Amino acid sequence: MRMTDLFRLYSERNIRVVQQDLGRMLPTLDEIPKKRKSLGLTQSKLAELAGVSQSIIAKIESGTVDPSYSIVKRLIETLDKQSVDTSRPRVSDIMSRPIIAVSRTQLVRDAVDLMKRRGYSQLPVLEGTRSVGSISEKTILDRAARGEPLESVLNNRVRDIMDSTLPTVNEDTPLEFVLGLLQGNYGVLVTKGDAAIGILTKSDILKTRR
């Protein structure tokens, strides 16, 4: 057998091995839309996560294109990662809603009364669904301790003494990512876009540990 024949035979054998390996490594293309839909992902969202165009996903799922190995691999790896991520608890799974809050124009005494009734030590200050600050028992007592009459503090508007806003996280944030934020704050506001939709407090975390 000539050397060229040996080389061709070796190459063909390698190609078959690679094809067999790829078949074992990657599921069929039919699995991509099934897995995508089971995860609640749109084609455009999967495209964004995988860094490919939405049109190529549409063509793959309709069977009108023969995609490259690298694109299929990227899509499968993205779907696998999403499967792992969705199994982790999110802040939206245990957050409290509606948000108990006060507005900037309310009296401080109203905020104190609300904190007493609810057993809270701090409240977010909202303007509609947007967080603009926070108010806490500590801030009120600190002002009184510095010599300001408590009655005078209570007659202030919330906007006059409010602190900075509570930390905010997206609703899809994994729960373990906010544990550090809760060490130094009463709570963490949960947002969807620009709107605050819930709040996660230390007591919410403790409920999951029962």
TIBAPA-746906 format. One record per residue (C-alpha): residue in one letter; x, z, y. Coordinates in steps of 0.2 Angstrom, whole numbers, padded with zeros to 4 digits, always signed. Layout:
# TIBAPA-746906
aXZY/...
This chain:
# TIBAPA-746906
m+0000+0000+0000/r+0007-0005+0017/m+0010+0008+0030/t-0003+0001+0042/d-0016+0003+0028/l-0011+0021+0025/f-0012+0025+0043/r-0030+0017+0044/l-0035+0027+0029/y-0028+0043+0036/s-0037+0040+0053/e-0054+0036+0045/r-0052+0052+0034/n-0048+0062+0050/i-0063+0055+0059/r-0075+0059+0044/v-0068+0077+0044/v-0071+0079+0063/q-0088+0072+0061/q-0092+0084+0047/d-0085+0099+0057/l-0095+0094+0072/g-0111+0093+0061/r-0107+0111+0056/m-0103+0117+0073/l-0118+0110+0083/p-0136+0110+0079/t-0146+0094+0080/l-0151+0087+0097/d-0169+0092+0092/e-0164+0110+0094/i-0160+0109+0112/p-0178+0107+0119/k-0184+0120+0106/k-0172+0133+0111/r-0174+0129+0130/k-0193+0131+0129/s-0191+0147+0119/l-0180+0155+0132/g-0193+0149+0146/l-0180+0138+0154/t-0185+0122+0163/q-0174+0106+0162/s-0168+0108+0180/k-0163+0127+0177/l-0154+0123+0161/a-0145+0109+0170/e-0140+0121+0184/l-0133+0134+0172/a-0124+0121+0161/g-0117+0111+0176/v-0125+0094+0170/s-0138+0083+0178/q-0157+0086+0174/s-0159+0068+0170/i-0146+0068+0156/i-0156+0083+0148/a-0172+0073+0150/k-0164+0058+0141/i-0157+0069+0127/e-0174+0077+0124/s-0183+0060+0124/g-0170+0053+0113/t-0165+0039+0125/v-0147+0043+0126/d-0132+0046+0114/p-0124+0061+0123/s-0105+0065+0123/y-0099+0079+0112/s-0093+0089+0128/i-0111+0088+0136/v-0120+0094+0120/k-0107+0108+0117/r-0109+0114+0135/l-0128+0114+0133/i-0128+0123+0117/e-0115+0136+0123/t-0126+0139+0139/l-0142+0141+0128/d-0133+0153+0117/k-0127+0163+0132/q-0144+0164+0138/s-0150+0170+0122/v-0138+0185+0123/d-0142+0188+0141/t-0161+0189+0138/s-0159+0202+0124/r-0151+0214+0137/p-0163+0225+0147/r-0166+0219+0165/v-0170+0229+0180/s-0187+0221+0181/d-0191+0228+0164/i-0192+0246+0170/m-0193+0246+0189/s-0207+0255+0197/r-0221+0245+0207/p-0228+0245+0220/i-0214+0251+0231/i-0219+0267+0240/a-0212+0265+0257/v-0215+0268+0276/s-0214+0256+0291/r-0202+0257+0306/t-0217+0262+0317/q-0223+0277+0307/l-0219+0295+0313/v-0205+0304+0304/r-0218+0317+0299/d-0228+0304+0290/a-0213+0300+0280/v-0209+0318+0276/d-0227+0321+0270/l-0226+0306+0259/m-0210+0312+0251/k-0217+0329+0248/r-0233+0321+0240/r-0223+0310+0229/g-0208+0321+0225/y-0196+0309+0233/s-0180+0313+0243/q-0178+0296+0251/l-0190+0281+0255/p-0186+0263+0259/v-0192+0256+0276/l-0201+0240+0274/e-0207+0226+0286/g-0219+0217+0276/t-0209+0214+0260/r-0192+0214+0268/s-0181+0230+0268/v-0175+0235+0285/g-0169+0253+0282/s-0172+0269+0273/i-0176+0287+0278/s-0171+0303+0268/e-0173+0322+0269/k-0155+0324+0271/t-0155+0313+0287/i-0169+0323+0294/l-0161+0340+0290/d-0144+0335+0296/r-0151+0331+0313/a-0160+0348+0313/a-0144+0357+0308/r-0135+0349+0323/g-0146+0358+0335/e-0161+0345+0337/p-0178+0354+0336/l-0186+0350+0319/e-0202+0347+0328/s-0194+0334+0339/v-0186+0325+0324/l-0203+0324+0315/n-0211+0317+0331/n-0199+0302+0331/r-0203+0285+0325/v-0195+0281+0308/r-0185+0267+0317/d-0176+0280+0328/i-0168+0289+0314/m-0168+0278+0299/d-0152+0274+0289/s-0146+0258+0281/t-0156+0249+0268/l-0155+0254+0250/p-0145+0242+0239/t-0154+0227+0233/v-0152+0217+0217/n-0161+0202+0209/e-0175+0205+0197/d-0164+0197+0183/t-0149+0209+0185/p-0145+0217+0169/l-0149+0236+0169/e-0131+0241+0166/f-0125+0233+0182/v-0135+0245+0193/l-0130+0261+0185/g-0115+0263+0197/l-0126+0259+0212/l-0138+0273+0207/q-0124+0286+0207/g-0123+0286+0226/n-0141+0281+0230/y-0158+0287+0227/g-0164+0270+0221/v-0161+0251+0221/l-0173+0239+0228/v-0177+0224+0216/t-0180+0208+0225/k-0187+0191+0220/g-0180+0179+0233/d-0181+0188+0250/a-0195+0199+0245/a-0194+0217+0238/i-0205+0218+0223/g-0200+0234+0215/i-0188+0249+0215/l-0177+0256+0202/t-0173+0275+0203/k-0163+0287+0193/s-0180+0294+0185/d-0184+0276+0179/i-0167+0276+0170/l-0170+0293+0162/k-0187+0287+0156/t-0178+0274+0145/r-0167+0287+0137/r-0181+0298+0130/
